[in-house]
Amino acid sequence: MPSYYSDLIIAANVGIMLFFTVAVAPTIFKVLPPEWSAAYVRTFFPKYFLFLGITTALAAILGSSNYLRWGLGCAALLFFFNCYWLIPRINAARDKQSSQVFKALHWISVAINLAQLAGFISILIRHA
């Protein structure tokens, strides 16, 4: 039964990640002026990564196998890495107008997020 809850949490995380990527982010940058969208994103992303890290850690605890628990634990650590290490450096690079550093760090953050999303989807497909 705990593995059912793990899969449910993973499915919810997939929904959150897809909704933000497909609906929220494009709308923010399309509708809000640049200074407002930047302020919103700086406030949103730490909460996004923290929430997903906590829920993924919970899914890891409830996982049905050591392999799943290990994989989800790594994914949770990557959410925390994004929240507490990458985001502050991305914001600092933006503040210093270091566009190359900003782009590189932002790309790393996006790549990690996409890898996590792909991993979550593959877990759900295997457990279907």
Backbone torsions as a table, in degrees:
resi	resn	phi	psi	omega
1	MET	NA	-39.0	178.0
2	PRO	-59.6	-33.1	-179.6
3	SER	-66.0	-29.7	174.9
4	TYR	-60.6	-44.5	-180.0
5	TYR	-67.9	-35.0	175.9
6	SER	-61.3	-47.7	178.4
7	ASP	-62.8	-37.7	178.9
8	LEU	-63.4	-42.9	178.3
9	ILE	-64.8	-43.5	179.1
10	ILE	-60.7	-43.6	179.2
11	ALA	-62.4	-40.8	177.9
12	ALA	-64.0	-41.5	178.5
13	ASN	-62.8	-39.8	176.4
14	VAL	-60.0	-44.6	178.9
15	GLY	-60.8	-44.0	178.9
16	ILE	-62.1	-47.1	-177.1
17	MET	-64.8	-43.0	179.2
18	LEU	-67.8	-42.3	-179.3
19	PHE	-61.4	-43.4	179.3
20	PHE	-64.5	-43.8	-176.7
21	THR	-66.9	-41.5	-173.2
22	VAL	-89.2	-36.5	-172.7
23	ALA	-108.8	-51.6	-170.8
24	VAL	-73.1	-55.4	-175.2
25	ALA	-57.8	-49.6	179.4
26	PRO	-61.1	-35.5	-179.5
27	THR	-68.7	-41.2	180.0
28	ILE	-56.8	-49.9	-175.0
29	PHE	-76.9	-18.3	179.2
30	LYS	-86.2	-36.5	-170.6
31	VAL	-96.9	-39.3	-174.9
32	LEU	-89.6	148.4	172.9
33	PRO	-62.4	153.9	-175.6
34	PRO	-52.2	-41.4	-177.9
35	GLU	-68.6	-33.1	177.8
36	TRP	-74.6	-42.7	-179.7
37	SER	-64.3	-38.8	178.2
38	ALA	-64.0	-43.0	178.8
39	ALA	-64.3	-40.6	179.8
40	TYR	-64.5	-47.3	-177.6
41	VAL	-63.0	-40.4	178.7
42	ARG	-63.1	-32.2	178.7
43	THR	-81.4	-37.2	-174.2
44	PHE	-74.3	-48.6	-169.9
45	PHE	-59.7	-42.6	176.6
46	PRO	-59.3	-39.1	178.6
47	LYS	-68.2	-39.8	178.5
48	TYR	-59.4	-52.6	-178.3
49	PHE	-68.0	-38.3	178.6
50	LEU	-64.1	-47.8	179.6
51	PHE	-60.1	-48.1	-180.0
52	LEU	-65.4	-33.7	176.2
53	GLY	-65.3	-44.3	179.6
54	ILE	-65.5	-46.9	-178.5
55	THR	-67.2	-34.9	177.6
56	THR	-69.2	-37.8	175.6
57	ALA	-62.1	-40.9	176.9
58	LEU	-63.4	-42.8	177.0
59	ALA	-61.7	-36.0	178.2
60	ALA	-64.4	-43.4	179.4
61	ILE	-61.4	-36.5	-177.2
62	LEU	-89.1	-0.7	-176.0
63	GLY	-60.4	154.3	-173.4
64	SER	-87.5	-11.5	-178.8
65	SER	-145.0	161.0	177.1
66	ASN	-62.2	-38.4	179.2
67	TYR	-60.8	-46.3	179.7
68	LEU	-66.2	-44.5	179.7
69	ARG	-61.1	-41.4	179.7
70	TRP	-64.9	-46.4	-179.3
71	GLY	-63.0	-44.4	179.2
72	LEU	-69.5	-33.8	175.8
73	GLY	-62.7	-41.9	176.6
74	CYS	-63.9	-41.6	178.4
75	ALA	-62.4	-41.0	178.2
76	ALA	-62.4	-44.0	178.6
77	LEU	-61.3	-36.6	177.6
78	LEU	-67.1	-35.7	174.6
79	PHE	-62.6	-43.3	179.2
80	PHE	-66.9	-36.9	175.6
81	PHE	-60.3	-45.5	177.4
82	ASN	-60.5	-45.6	-175.7
83	CYS	-65.8	-48.3	-169.3
84	TYR	-100.4	-16.1	-179.9
85	TRP	-115.2	-53.2	-175.4
86	LEU	-71.1	-48.8	-175.5
87	ILE	-57.2	-47.6	178.2
88	PRO	-59.5	-35.9	179.7
89	ARG	-74.2	-34.8	175.4
90	ILE	-63.2	-45.9	179.7
91	ASN	-64.3	-40.3	178.9
92	ALA	-64.7	-40.4	178.2
93	ALA	-64.4	-38.8	178.0
94	ARG	-64.9	-44.1	-179.5
95	ASP	-62.2	-36.8	179.7
96	LYS	-84.9	-0.1	-178.0
97	GLN	56.5	38.8	175.7
98	SER	-92.1	82.6	-171.2
99	SER	-63.5	-35.8	179.5
100	GLN	-66.1	-43.7	178.4
101	VAL	-66.1	-44.0	178.2
102	PHE	-57.1	-50.5	-177.9
103	LYS	-61.3	-42.2	-179.3
104	ALA	-64.3	-48.0	-179.7
105	LEU	-67.1	-39.9	178.1
106	HIS	-62.9	-42.0	179.0
107	TRP	-61.8	-41.8	177.8
108	ILE	-60.9	-44.1	178.9
109	SER	-61.3	-45.0	179.3
110	VAL	-65.0	-42.7	-179.7
111	ALA	-62.4	-42.8	177.2
112	ILE	-61.3	-46.2	-178.6
113	ASN	-61.6	-42.9	178.8
114	LEU	-66.8	-38.1	177.3
115	ALA	-64.7	-40.6	177.2
116	GLN	-63.1	-44.9	179.0
117	LEU	-60.1	-46.2	178.7
118	ALA	-61.8	-41.2	177.6
119	GLY	-62.5	-44.0	178.8
120	PHE	-62.0	-44.4	-179.9
121	ILE	-63.4	-40.8	179.5
122	SER	-65.4	-36.4	176.0
123	ILE	-62.6	-45.2	-179.3
124	LEU	-64.4	-38.8	179.1
125	ILE	-65.3	-43.2	-179.3
126	ARG	-66.9	-29.7	-178.4
127	HIS	-92.5	-0.8	-177.9
128	ALA	-73.2	NA	NA
